[in-house]
Amino acid sequence: MAQQKLRKQETLAMRKRLIGQSCRLFYSDDPVKIVRARGQYLFDENNQRYLDCISNVHHVGHCHPKITEAAAAQMDLLNTNSRFLHDNIVLYADRLAASLPEKLCVFYFVNSGSEANDLALRLAQQFTQHQDVIVVDHAYHGHLMSLIDISPYKFRKLAGQKEWVHVAPLPDTYRGIYRETHPNPGQAYADTVKDLIEDVHKKGRKICAFFAESLPSVGGQIILPQGYSAKVAEYVHSAGGVYVADEVQTGFGRVGSHFWAFQLQGEDFCPDIVTLGKPMGNGHPLACVATTKEIADAFTANGVEYFNTFGGNPVSCAIGLAVLDVIKEEDLRGNAMTVGAHLKDLLTKLQTRHQMIGDVRGVGLFVGLELVKDREQRTPATECAALVVKRLKEEDRIFVSTDGPWESVLKFKPPLCFSMEDAELVAQCIDRILTDVEAKRLELEKEDI
Ligand SMILES: Cc1ncc(COP(=O)(O)O)c(C=O)c1O
């Protein structure tokens, strides 16, 4: 039976009536109805093409034919749960193991980043027999209750901070407590975690885990200063806790130079637990927890089976394997590195022309451009960022979103097939819009005089 086709206004009306209104749409004033996609492009119901700088999930490109083919072939053959013996889950785990440091050699497959982080929390608690968790300010780790509790980005707007959760400063060298002029921000920010651990001990409590995104994203596309993670891991380990690296957004080669973003922190750093998600299935719900044998053994020792109905099913794992193949065959890491560097370079050049660009940061195709009202005070230019997002969509058909505590950071996390031409188009359009915004601002200032 052909699927019923709705006009955009009908879809919108039904969505308002039937879908919980806390599930928000992009561009809520004038939502876009997307009906198909390919590579880095999305198409609306009028066949208008949009350049997608938002969809980090569609990692190797929207609707990649190799992924569709792998999914359809396995779907046609078998899809059971992982209680039956099957090749795909072990072959996939083996490929993931080859991409990770040797000690991260045991895998649990789940369906979302939230499930992965919730399980990471359970593993850490079971292994350490401690409860308290340290998180980085503005972090987001998922939508389950356990994760809202460890996500300052959410709990600050809700019930507040639990007594077992402790918040370390965001290691943001642009607007944080230690900035780019500090001689060793990595050590200085790590020492804030050490201080927190001491406070926790003074209260008679014990550290279970330190959770951090390898590149904090909702915090504003932050690049952790060098040396931070290794030092934090040292402090957390000596307190009997474990280091959990949330790679849900940043894994699978987005940073280009490495397969995992935590590897940017150097060879001497290895997390105890890594959580994977979003790009893993290129849009199919597939996520995972990777950990050490010791932690997995402690979890097994509780005697309770871990069963996840859909996690690691043959179709999901066939898709996961195909994603790994495409990353390699199409050298998407290489592309993330060259195109990401080009984008960063173009945006950095714009910074010399536009006073409103306070900072450009990023690695691979994980790039942020922070807008400020004045460079001296670094006052966030929230309204201007929202205006740029709106105009990019309306005038140039480019989708970009904002992040950061003040929504003043334009973030770029496109599919890894993003091209040099795409990067150039984005930079040109931002240049034009900022030129216009700054000219209007000057006019207003003159009127005020
Ligand atoms: C860093 C990070 N961790 C975890 C999650 C939760 O993933 P999911 O939405 O797949 O449950 C997200 C989602 O945005 C995320 O950005």
PDBQT file of the ligand as one rigid body, heavy atoms in Angstrom, charges set to zero:
ROOT
HETATM    1  C1  LIG A 501      27.584  13.424  23.895  1.00  0.00    +0.000 C 
HETATM    2  C2  LIG A 501      26.270  12.696  23.873  1.00  0.00    +0.000 A 
HETATM    3  N1  LIG A 501      26.117  11.598  24.627  1.00  0.00    +0.000 NA
HETATM    4  C3  LIG A 501      24.965  10.911  24.626  1.00  0.00    +0.000 A 
HETATM    5  C4  LIG A 501      23.882  11.310  23.864  1.00  0.00    +0.000 A 
HETATM    6  C5  LIG A 501      22.598  10.519  23.888  1.00  0.00    +0.000 C 
HETATM    7  O1  LIG A 501      22.457   9.812  22.711  1.00  0.00    +0.000 OA
HETATM    8  P1  LIG A 501      21.022   9.330  22.205  1.00  0.00    +0.000 P 
HETATM    9  O2  LIG A 501      20.245  10.557  21.802  1.00  0.00    +0.000 OA
HETATM   10  O3  LIG A 501      21.357   8.422  21.047  1.00  0.00    +0.000 OA
HETATM   11  O4  LIG A 501      20.367   8.600  23.305  1.00  0.00    +0.000 OA
HETATM   12  C6  LIG A 501      24.005  12.446  23.063  1.00  0.00    +0.000 A 
HETATM   13  C7  LIG A 501      22.870  12.896  22.235  1.00  0.00    +0.000 C 
HETATM   14  O5  LIG A 501      22.774  13.998  21.760  1.00  0.00    +0.000 OA
HETATM   15  C8  LIG A 501      25.229  13.157  23.070  1.00  0.00    +0.000 A 
HETATM   16  O6  LIG A 501      25.389  14.253  22.328  1.00  0.00    +0.000 OA
ENDROOT
TORSDOF 0
